[in-house]
Amino acid sequence: MRRLLLPVFGLVAAVMLLAGAQHLRNSGGPELGPPPPGALRLATWNVHYIAARRTEGRWGLARWEARKAPLAAGFAALGADLVAFQEMETFRGGNDDSENLAREWLLGNAPGHAAAAVGDWRSFPSTQPIFYRTERLELLDQGWFFFSPTPDAIYSRSFDGSYPAFASWARFRDRRGGRAVFRVLNLHLDYANGENRRRSVELVVERTRPWIEAGETVLLAGDLNALHGSPLHRALGDAGFSFLPVRGATFHFDRGFNLFGAIDHLAHAGDARPASAPVVVRRKRGPVWASDHYPLVADFHLAGP
């Protein structure tokens, strides 16, 4: 979530007073173990943008210095073959992505990984990268489209004229036998405007329909800013996606407060099947949280052609 509405913070304060507890939980969850043999591990994680024009504050540069070690530790603990990131941005008030502190930091501390869905920021929006394990996966192609009346115009504003928002995607081949070829679609939908979300999902359905009808395997990951069972999920389900059931909160207000169900989700279409139940990794790995979202992880078995 780029911004949070004041009524939401009011609700948090009210619940804190009523509960009288430092940590509020609406869910637990199993520990994250190793993936089953042969399975592909996919995660999604909104890591909150860095407000580069601020020194102080929860998302400013000083806080980034405190966040970056927990972020690297959290990424390493996932043991994922693929991680779809949202809000991996060093925001200076424009679209210039020539400096991306989080992406550079993680890649520098993640040997064996590379970033897909990235490029020269002037022709490829790169703030929703898909990190992948190079020993396991070969990158075949990548692309993007904006949630906009002009989706192929880079940085075009959303349907209501607000901040640009987009989908990134990458196509991979599994190096283990070179058999399975699949796409990962990385989404971040508008947190505030339901009509933006609805029209964005309509565009996602339109863009993914040819892939699914051609028999491709597509793994969907991202921050949908919608609870499981929403009209957005139903529309994507009608298009061929099956969503994994996620227990409890994935957004925690940067406080570890778990007040409502998951808004981050994983889904699959085509020749993929879940190899394990999804896990929300609710662990603080330093003096501050790495983000206001938890990472969500699941394992998949992919069939070859």
MITI-825386 format. One line per field, with one value per residue: residue number from 1; residue in three letters; x, y, z of N, C-alpha, C in turn. Coordinates in pm, whole numbers, always signed. Atoms other than C-alpha are relative to their C-alpha. Layout:
num = c(NUM_...)
residuo = c(ALA_...)
n.east = c(X_...)
n.north = c(Y_...)
n.up = c(Z_...)
ca.east = c(X_...)
ca.north = c(Y_...)
ca.up = c(Z_...)
c.east = c(X_...)
c.north = c(Y_...)
c.up = c(Z_...)
***
This chain:
num = c(1_2_3_4_5_6_7_8_9_10_11_12_13_14_15_16_17_18_19_20_21_22_23_24_25_26_27_28_29_30_31_32_33_34_35_36_37_38_39_40_41_42_43_44_45_46_47_48_49_50_51_52_53_54_55_56_57_58_59_60_61_62_63_64_65_66_67_68_69_70_71_72_73_74_75_76_77_78_79_80_81_82_83_84_85_86_87_88_89_90_91_92_93_94_95_96_97_98_99_100_101_102_103_104_105_106_107_108_109_110_111_112_113_114_115_116_117_118_119_120_121_122_123_124_125_126_127_128_129_130_131_132_133_134_135_136_137_138_139_140_141_142_143_144_145_146_147_148_149_150_151_152_153_154_155_156_157_158_159_160_161_162_163_164_165_166_167_168_169_170_171_172_173_174_175_176_177_178_179_180_181_182_183_184_185_186_187_188_189_190_191_192_193_194_195_196_197_198_199_200_201_202_203_204_205_206_207_208_209_210_211_212_213_214_215_216_217_218_219_220_221_222_223_224_225_226_227_228_229_230_231_232_233_234_235_236_237_238_239_240_241_242_243_244_245_246_247_248_249_250_251_252_253_254_255_256_257_258_259_260_261_262_263_264_265_266_267_268_269_270_271_272_273_274_275_276_277_278_279_280_281_282_283_284_285_286_287_288_289_290_291_292_293_294_295_296_297_298_299_300_301_302_303_304_305)
residuo = c(MET_ARG_ARG_LEU_LEU_LEU_PRO_VAL_PHE_GLY_LEU_VAL_ALA_ALA_VAL_MET_LEU_LEU_ALA_GLY_ALA_GLN_HIS_LEU_ARG_ASN_SER_GLY_GLY_PRO_GLU_LEU_GLY_PRO_PRO_PRO_PRO_GLY_ALA_LEU_ARG_LEU_ALA_THR_TRP_ASN_VAL_HIS_TYR_ILE_ALA_ALA_ARG_ARG_THR_GLU_GLY_ARG_TRP_GLY_LEU_ALA_ARG_TRP_GLU_ALA_ARG_LYS_ALA_PRO_LEU_ALA_ALA_GLY_PHE_ALA_ALA_LEU_GLY_ALA_ASP_LEU_VAL_ALA_PHE_GLN_GLU_MET_GLU_THR_PHE_ARG_GLY_GLY_ASN_ASP_ASP_SER_GLU_ASN_LEU_ALA_ARG_GLU_TRP_LEU_LEU_GLY_ASN_ALA_PRO_GLY_HIS_ALA_ALA_ALA_ALA_VAL_GLY_ASP_TRP_ARG_SER_PHE_PRO_SER_THR_GLN_PRO_ILE_PHE_TYR_ARG_THR_GLU_ARG_LEU_GLU_LEU_LEU_ASP_GLN_GLY_TRP_PHE_PHE_PHE_SER_PRO_THR_PRO_ASP_ALA_ILE_TYR_SER_ARG_SER_PHE_ASP_GLY_SER_TYR_PRO_ALA_PHE_ALA_SER_TRP_ALA_ARG_PHE_ARG_ASP_ARG_ARG_GLY_GLY_ARG_ALA_VAL_PHE_ARG_VAL_LEU_ASN_LEU_HIS_LEU_ASP_TYR_ALA_ASN_GLY_GLU_ASN_ARG_ARG_ARG_SER_VAL_GLU_LEU_VAL_VAL_GLU_ARG_THR_ARG_PRO_TRP_ILE_GLU_ALA_GLY_GLU_THR_VAL_LEU_LEU_ALA_GLY_ASP_LEU_ASN_ALA_LEU_HIS_GLY_SER_PRO_LEU_HIS_ARG_ALA_LEU_GLY_ASP_ALA_GLY_PHE_SER_PHE_LEU_PRO_VAL_ARG_GLY_ALA_THR_PHE_HIS_PHE_ASP_ARG_GLY_PHE_ASN_LEU_PHE_GLY_ALA_ILE_ASP_HIS_LEU_ALA_HIS_ALA_GLY_ASP_ALA_ARG_PRO_ALA_SER_ALA_PRO_VAL_VAL_VAL_ARG_ARG_LYS_ARG_GLY_PRO_VAL_TRP_ALA_SER_ASP_HIS_TYR_PRO_LEU_VAL_ALA_ASP_PHE_HIS_LEU_ALA_GLY_PRO)
n.east = c(+84_-81_+47_+103_+106_+6_+94_-61_-83_+91_+46_-111_-12_+113_-19_-109_+50_+93_-68_-101_-108_-105_+6_+133_-12_+119_-43_-135_-52_-111_-133_-36_-99_-53_+100_-3_-96_+39_+97_-46_+48_+36_+42_+35_-33_+3_-106_+21_-97_-86_+26_-139_-12_+9_-105_+64_+132_+5_-43_-109_-130_-55_+73_-47_-123_+39_+82_-61_-49_+114_+50_-90_+16_+129_-9_-79_+74_+106_-51_+91_-51_+56_+68_+61_-3_+73_-51_-146_-19_-58_+89_-49_+100_+19_-10_-141_-35_-143_-47_+101_-80_+39_-35_-146_-43_+34_-79_-137_-5_+72_-73_+78_+127_+3_+130_+74_+97_-73_-72_-19_+126_+65_+78_+52_+20_-80_+22_+65_-84_+21_-130_+4_-122_-52_-36_+123_+88_-52_+92_+26_+64_+58_+83_+78_+109_+49_+143_+25_+63_-107_-85_-133_-74_-72_+32_+132_+70_+109_+127_+53_-100_-90_-134_-13_-10_-23_-33_-123_+1_-121_+18_-116_-12_-62_-122_-4_+52_+40_+133_+112_-6_+113_-10_+38_+65_-18_+100_+22_+122_+27_+50_+104_+109_+54_+21_-132_-31_+87_-41_-133_+19_+52_-114_-78_+72_-16_-138_-41_+84_-72_-97_+69_+63_-108_-46_-115_+10_-19_+4_+35_-45_+2_+82_+126_+77_+136_+7_+36_+143_+51_+34_-123_-40_+95_-26_-122_+34_+73_-97_-81_-94_+40_-71_-30_+62_-100_+59_-35_-49_-129_-34_-2_-11_-138_+3_+32_+142_+67_+138_+95_-55_-106_+20_-101_+54_-65_+97_-63_+82_-75_-56_-67_+83_-67_-72_+10_+87_-72_-47_-31_-117_+22_-115_-79_-139_-88_+68_+116_+53_-54_+106_+131_+60_-77_-9_+88_-81_+63_-76_+78_-54_+29_-9_-69_+85)
n.north = c(-118_-120_-89_+62_-93_-32_+84_+130_-20_-15_+134_+67_-56_+46_+142_+9_-39_+103_+127_-16_+93_-55_+66_+52_+105_+71_+124_+47_+48_+93_-44_+23_+105_+10_+42_+142_+28_-37_-110_-137_-86_-135_-91_-137_-84_-145_-41_-143_-87_-86_-142_-45_-143_-14_+66_+68_+56_+146_+52_-83_+62_+54_+125_+102_+58_+99_+104_+79_+130_+91_+36_+101_+124_+57_+57_+123_+104_+56_+111_+4_-4_-120_-93_-115_-114_-122_-122_-3_-129_-113_-100_-138_-90_+23_+140_+36_+117_+24_+47_+80_+45_+134_+100_+13_+62_+142_+74_+7_+93_+121_+70_+103_-55_-114_-66_-7_-110_-124_-51_-144_-53_-85_+85_+116_-30_+104_-2_+126_+107_+140_+62_+144_+76_+24_+140_+76_-57_-79_-105_+4_-121_-81_-107_-80_-83_-89_+0_-131_+7_+20_+90_+20_-125_+11_-95_-62_-4_+96_-34_-122_-105_+2_+55_+114_+134_+88_+141_+47_+145_+62_+138_+78_+145_+72_+65_+141_+78_-91_+40_-90_-140_-63_-144_-58_-130_-72_-105_-86_-74_-123_+29_-92_-19_+128_+0_+27_+143_+78_-17_+61_+145_+23_-5_+122_+110_-17_+25_+139_+97_+73_+92_+116_+75_+70_+110_-37_-2_-136_-18_-139_-38_-143_-72_-34_-90_+55_+124_+121_+10_-127_+4_+8_+141_+77_-29_+71_+141_+30_-4_+121_+3_+59_-67_+80_-55_-55_-15_-117_-127_-18_-140_-9_-139_-23_+10_+136_+8_+82_-37_+52_+106_-27_-79_+50_+128_+83_+78_+74_+42_+91_+123_-20_+40_-30_+111_-18_-111_-127_-42_-140_+1_-110_-3_-123_+46_-108_-97_-53_+88_-27_-61_+8_+126_+124_+80_+116_+100_+129_+88_+51_+96_-39_+108_-32_+1)
n.up = c(+0_+6_-105_-83_-34_-143_-75_-31_-119_-112_-36_-68_-135_-80_-32_-98_-132_-48_-23_-105_+28_+84_+130_+29_+101_+42_+63_-22_+126_-16_+34_+139_+16_+136_+97_+36_+107_+135_+6_+23_-107_+43_-108_+34_-115_+13_-92_-24_+66_-80_+25_+9_-30_-145_-79_-112_+30_+9_+130_+47_+24_-124_-30_+95_-52_-102_+61_+108_-50_-11_+133_+56_-77_+35_+135_-5_-73_+84_+81_+115_+137_+60_-90_+67_-91_+31_-63_-12_+65_-72_+59_-8_+53_+142_+43_+13_-81_+19_-131_-69_-113_-46_+101_+2_-126_-4_+99_-50_-113_+38_+106_+67_+43_+92_+7_+125_+7_-21_+116_-5_-53_+100_+90_-74_-142_-65_-144_-36_+54_-38_-24_+30_-25_+134_+17_+24_+101_+112_+41_+143_+49_-107_+52_-94_+49_-104_-29_+57_+132_+98_-79_+57_-14_-126_-106_+17_-127_-19_+63_-61_+10_-115_+23_+90_-59_+115_-15_+63_+18_+54_+47_-41_+22_-111_+48_-43_+111_+107_+46_-33_+36_-69_-25_-129_+15_-126_-5_-116_+31_-75_-135_-44_+95_+43_+144_+59_-15_+88_+139_+13_+14_+134_+91_-24_+65_+145_+39_-29_+70_+105_-59_-58_+110_+71_-83_-83_-145_-51_-144_-31_-134_-21_-97_+68_-86_-7_-76_+74_+27_+52_+143_+79_+2_+82_+141_+38_-2_+123_+110_-4_-112_-127_-108_-118_-122_-91_-133_-79_+54_+66_-25_-147_-43_-45_-146_-40_-34_+100_-29_+99_+83_+96_+121_+93_+45_+102_+78_+109_+112_+87_-56_-129_-114_-126_-63_-144_-38_-6_-131_-22_-89_-95_-91_-2_+3_-43_-87_+71_+104_+133_+80_-63_+45_-14_+122_+16_+69_+31_+88_+111_+96_+137_+97_+125_+118)
ca.east = c(+0_+155_-58_-292_-626_-664_-978_-772_-523_-816_-941_-596_-579_-926_-847_-520_-700_-969_-729_-466_-206_+126_+78_-259_-296_-576_-370_-68_+78_+324_+697_+847_+1025_+1217_+1022_+919_+1164_+1148_+902_+944_+919_+743_+702_+541_+650_+554_+866_+744_+912_+1196_+1109_+1444_+1365_+1323_+1600_+1378_+1038_+924_+1010_+1295_+1662_+1761_+1489_+1605_+1947_+1771_+1542_+1795_+1954_+1612_+1510_+1817_+1775_+1407_+1480_+1748_+1518_+1254_+1478_+1269_+1340_+1128_+1024_+782_+846_+617_+715_+1085_+1138_+1361_+1106_+1230_+913_+935_+986_+1367_+1482_+1853_+1909_+1713_+1859_+1659_+1711_+2084_+2120_+1938_+2112_+2445_+2358_+2189_+2452_+2297_+2000_+1921_+1636_+1385_+1122_+1382_+1563_+1645_+1381_+1311_+1173_+1101_+941_+1163_+1013_+832_+1122_+1098_+1409_+1499_+1755_+1981_+2097_+1736_+1578_+1656_+1494_+1330_+1130_+985_+732_+487_+157_+7_-333_-446_-661_-325_-161_+133_+235_+503_+416_+64_-158_-430_-790_-875_-562_-377_-32_+86_+41_+136_+184_+527_+587_+868_+882_+1117_+1241_+1315_+1674_+1604_+1563_+1470_+1109_+877_+823_+601_+528_+518_+278_+347_+60_+12_-343_-462_-519_-773_-992_-1214_-1297_-926_-887_-1186_-1069_-712_-831_-1034_-712_-524_-791_-768_-387_-361_-641_-420_-154_-399_-586_-251_-199_+72_+135_+100_+182_+22_+169_+117_-57_-419_-539_-846_-950_-988_-1328_-1360_-1512_-1155_-1070_-1387_-1308_-957_-1096_-1338_-1036_-865_-668_-692_-603_-433_-616_-409_-475_-474_-302_-30_-37_+54_+76_+455_+372_+303_-71_-275_-623_-775_-724_-469_-445_-134_-207_-69_-258_-188_-326_-229_-4_+89_-33_+40_+297_+234_+4_+95_+286_+284_+624_+540_+883_+1067_+1437_+1579_+1493_+1248_+1022_+1159_+824_+460_+377_+484_+617_+379_+533_+409_+561_+444_+500_+520_+456_+674_+540)
ca.north = c(+0_+327_+532_+440_+600_+778_+582_+264_+403_+505_+149_+19_+256_+154_-214_-162_+14_-252_-541_-396_-610_-530_-781_-864_-1186_-1324_-1616_-1826_-2040_-2322_-2272_-2251_-2577_-2686_-2735_-3088_-3261_-3114_-2839_-2477_-2223_-1892_-1596_-1255_-963_-596_-437_-72_+200_+413_+781_+909_+1276_+1214_+1144_+1054_+889_+529_+500_+752_+689_+645_+385_+211_+167_-14_-211_-343_-613_-760_-749_-943_-1194_-1238_-1293_-1552_-1737_-1785_-2020_-1928_-1996_-1693_-1383_-1129_-793_-491_-133_-203_+163_+448_+721_+1072_+1216_+1086_+769_+769_+426_+472_+427_+147_+94_-215_-395_-322_-421_-751_-855_-772_-1000_-1280_-1479_-1706_-1478_-1231_-992_-1038_-786_-509_-292_+67_+258_+482_+186_-77_-4_-189_-137_-475_-712_-1088_-1233_-1584_-1850_-1870_-2226_-2345_-2113_-1962_-1630_-1645_-1324_-1039_-760_-519_-338_-49_-43_+239_+321_+317_+6_-6_+355_+349_+530_+608_+701_+478_+484_+764_+965_+867_+708_+478_+111_-188_-560_-707_-1056_-1291_-1623_-1896_-2243_-2485_-2600_-2930_-3130_-2819_-2931_-2687_-2343_-2099_-1732_-1539_-1244_-985_-752_-456_-320_+20_+20_+305_+296_-8_+95_+108_-242_-374_-227_-342_-701_-676_-583_-869_-1111_-968_-992_-1341_-1502_-1577_-1731_-1957_-2052_-2148_-2394_-2195_-2233_-1900_-1830_-1513_-1331_-996_-745_-736_-517_-742_-1026_-1381_-1437_-1079_-1001_-958_-1314_-1442_-1264_-1407_-1747_-1737_-1662_-1983_-1893_-2096_-1905_-2067_-2030_-1805_-1809_-1471_-1140_-1058_-682_-583_-200_-219_-314_-687_-620_-883_-736_-882_-1148_-1170_-905_-1062_-1370_-1652_-1829_-2069_-2157_-2435_-2728_-2631_-2779_-2676_-2894_-2755_-2519_-2150_-2000_-1639_-1577_-1361_-1314_-998_-1035_-723_-416_-301_-480_-513_-397_-347_-672_-1026_-1246_-1516_-1842_-2156_-2451_-2580_-2883_-2795_-3037_-3046_-3015)
ca.up = c(+0_-104_+133_+416_+485_+819_+911_+895_+1144_+1364_+1354_+1450_+1749_+1865_+1845_+2031_+2315_+2335_+2318_+2550_+2376_+2214_+1932_+1779_+1585_+1377_+1256_+1321_+1051_+1002_+989_+643_+570_+261_-62_-161_-395_-744_-650_-752_-471_-550_-314_-336_-118_-112_+38_+52_-146_-6_+26_-100_-43_+330_+575_+871_+894_+868_+498_+472_+408_+772_+822_+503_+664_+951_+718_+471_+690_+790_+424_+313_+597_+514_+147_+222_+464_+193_-3_-305_-671_-760_-567_-718_-551_-539_-446_-492_-564_-450_-503_-577_-723_-1079_-1277_-1276_-1153_-1220_-845_-679_-333_-238_-567_-570_-204_-238_-559_-398_-107_-300_-491_-748_-812_-1088_-1156_-1437_-1546_-1537_-1789_-1873_-1675_-1975_-2171_-1904_-1564_-1320_-975_-981_-1044_-1030_-868_-982_-904_-1209_-1144_-1160_-1415_-1755_-1843_-2188_-2214_-2009_-2042_-1882_-1925_-1734_-1567_-1787_-2092_-2277_-2124_-2363_-2295_-2028_-1703_-1824_-1533_-1392_-1508_-1263_-1343_-1025_-984_-1262_-1172_-1382_-1424_-1491_-1622_-1710_-1895_-1774_-1856_-1576_-1624_-1450_-1767_-1968_-1976_-1802_-1955_-1765_-1696_-1372_-1366_-1095_-995_-766_-772_-649_-272_-265_-576_-630_-985_-1068_-929_-1124_-1455_-1390_-1344_-1663_-1840_-1675_-1796_-2147_-2156_-2004_-2202_-2507_-2282_-2105_-2423_-2579_-2293_-2112_-1743_-1563_-1199_-1065_-766_-605_-385_-502_-215_-196_+31_-93_-255_-379_-721_-845_-746_-907_-1234_-1239_-1142_-1435_-1657_-1544_-1232_-913_-597_-301_+31_+256_+629_+799_+742_+492_+567_+923_+935_+989_+1348_+1340_+1380_+1197_+1175_+859_+595_+319_+50_-108_-315_-529_-808_-1092_-1434_-1673_-1586_-1232_-908_-551_-380_-32_+155_+127_+418_+537_+696_+1001_+1152_+1249_+1171_+1332_+1537_+1269_+1024_+672_+530_+619_+436_+514_+235_+111_-12_-189_-373_-710_-927_-1296_-1579_-1888_-2242)
c.east = c(+88_-38_-108_-102_-5_-102_+57_+87_-87_-51_+110_+11_-112_+18_+110_-50_-91_+73_+100_+119_+102_-8_-139_+12_-137_+36_+138_+57_+117_+133_+28_+111_+56_-109_+5_+97_-57_-93_+70_-60_-18_-44_-42_+23_-4_+97_-1_+113_+80_-28_+134_+17_-16_+120_-64_-137_+7_+54_+112_+132_+61_-69_+40_+128_-29_-75_+80_+56_-116_-57_+86_-15_-133_+0_+76_-79_-111_+48_-75_+77_-43_-62_-50_-9_-92_+61_+150_+49_+70_-64_+51_-98_-23_+12_+143_+35_+149_+68_-115_+70_-34_+41_+151_+52_-28_+81_+145_+18_-72_+74_-85_-136_+22_-140_-53_-102_+65_+68_+28_-135_-75_-85_-60_-17_+55_-19_-84_+82_-45_+138_-12_+137_+56_+42_-121_-73_+76_-107_-13_-54_-54_-80_-78_-122_-57_-151_-54_-82_+101_+106_+141_+82_+65_-34_-132_-78_-120_-131_-60_+101_+99_+132_+1_+12_+4_+16_+134_-10_+133_-32_+130_-6_+67_+119_+7_-67_-47_-141_-105_+31_-125_+24_-32_-55_-3_-91_+10_-118_-18_-61_-128_-124_-48_-24_+132_+34_-82_+47_+140_-12_-61_+113_+89_-65_+20_+141_+43_-82_+75_+103_-68_-64_+103_+58_+121_-32_+34_-13_-22_+39_-20_-91_-125_-82_-147_+7_-43_-153_-62_-43_+123_+48_-93_+23_+125_-22_-75_+94_+93_+98_-64_+84_+23_-67_+107_-67_+54_+66_+130_+47_-13_+27_+141_+10_-19_-143_-74_-151_-101_+72_+99_-45_+108_-37_+91_-107_+75_-104_+85_+55_+88_-94_+77_+64_-5_-97_+80_+34_+23_+110_-9_+112_+75_+147_+99_-76_-122_-48_+62_-100_-128_-81_+90_+17_-95_+69_-85_+90_-92_+77_-45_+17_+77_-96_-37)
c.north = c(+125_+98_-71_+105_+22_-82_-136_+12_+20_-134_-75_+48_-50_-145_-18_+33_-106_-127_+10_-91_+65_-59_-62_-101_-52_-132_-37_-40_-93_+65_-34_-104_-1_-42_-151_-25_+36_+118_+133_+88_+144_+81_+133_+85_+146_+56_+151_+85_+81_+144_+73_+148_+29_-68_-82_-52_-149_-53_+83_-75_-58_-131_-109_-65_-104_-117_-97_-134_-97_-43_-109_-133_-67_-63_-132_-113_-62_-123_-15_-4_+127_+87_+118_+113_+111_+115_-5_+124_+97_+124_+141_+98_-12_-147_-50_-113_-31_-38_-72_-70_-142_-107_-24_-71_-150_-80_-13_-97_-131_-70_-112_+47_+115_+57_-5_+112_+132_+41_+147_+63_+85_-81_-122_+38_-114_-8_-119_-116_-137_-62_-151_-62_-46_-145_-84_+47_+80_+101_-1_+132_+78_+114_+70_+56_+78_-12_+138_-17_-18_-91_-19_+128_+2_+118_+74_-14_-94_+55_+128_+115_+3_-68_-111_-130_-99_-145_-25_-151_-47_-146_-76_-142_-59_-77_-147_-85_+87_-22_+108_+144_+66_+149_+28_+139_+67_+122_+84_+90_+118_-34_+77_-2_-135_-8_-20_-148_-84_+9_-58_-151_-34_-1_-123_-119_+7_-39_-145_-103_-72_-97_-127_-85_-76_-114_+33_-17_+141_-4_+147_+28_+149_+47_+45_+101_-41_-132_-116_-10_+127_-15_-7_-144_-82_+24_-72_-152_-42_-3_-121_-9_-64_+63_-95_+63_+43_+29_+126_+111_-16_+144_+26_+141_+37_-8_-145_-17_-71_+13_-54_-98_+48_+92_-31_-144_-68_-83_-70_-33_-89_-118_+27_-48_+29_-125_+8_+114_+130_+38_+151_+5_+124_+2_+131_-36_+111_+95_+64_-105_+39_+76_-2_-120_-115_-64_-119_-98_-123_-76_-61_-111_+45_-119_+48_-6_-139)
c.up = c(+0_+109_+78_+39_+151_+75_+35_+123_+124_+49_+76_+145_+90_+41_+103_+140_+58_+38_+113_-19_-92_-140_-16_-112_-37_-66_+50_-133_+23_-28_-147_-6_-140_-98_-22_-115_-138_-11_-23_+107_-52_+121_-61_+124_-42_+104_+30_-56_+102_-40_+1_+29_+149_+65_+112_-43_-26_-131_-60_-7_+127_+37_-99_+51_+108_-62_-86_+48_+23_-135_-62_+73_-33_-137_+2_+65_-85_-78_-130_-132_-70_+109_-84_+102_-51_+83_+25_-75_+95_-60_+26_-62_-148_-31_-11_+97_-14_+130_+68_+116_+42_-100_-4_+125_+0_-100_+44_+114_-29_-113_-59_-46_-98_+0_-142_+11_+38_-130_+19_+37_-101_-98_+68_+146_+85_+150_+47_-56_+49_+15_-26_+22_-135_-24_-39_-126_-105_-41_-152_-54_+120_-63_+109_-71_+117_+15_-37_-128_-113_+63_-54_-3_+138_+91_-24_+130_+1_-57_+57_-2_+115_-39_-104_+79_-116_+43_-68_-15_-56_-35_+22_-55_+122_-53_+39_-107_-115_-49_+21_-41_+57_+11_+147_-28_+137_+1_+126_-35_+94_+136_+30_-87_-53_-148_-74_+9_-97_-145_-25_-18_-135_-103_+17_-68_-151_-45_+22_-76_-113_+54_+47_-110_-82_+82_+85_+149_+47_+152_+28_+144_+17_+109_-74_+78_+4_+73_-89_-15_-53_-145_-90_-10_-86_-148_-48_+2_-125_-120_+1_+113_+123_+111_+117_+122_+99_+134_+67_-77_-77_+13_+149_+52_+48_+152_+46_+44_-113_+19_-99_-90_-104_-112_-104_-34_-102_-70_-113_-107_-89_+77_+122_+108_+129_+58_+152_+27_+2_+144_-1_+105_+90_+103_-16_+16_+37_+88_-64_-99_-135_-87_+81_-49_+40_-138_+7_-93_-29_-97_-105_-72_-138_-91_-122_-117_-43)
***
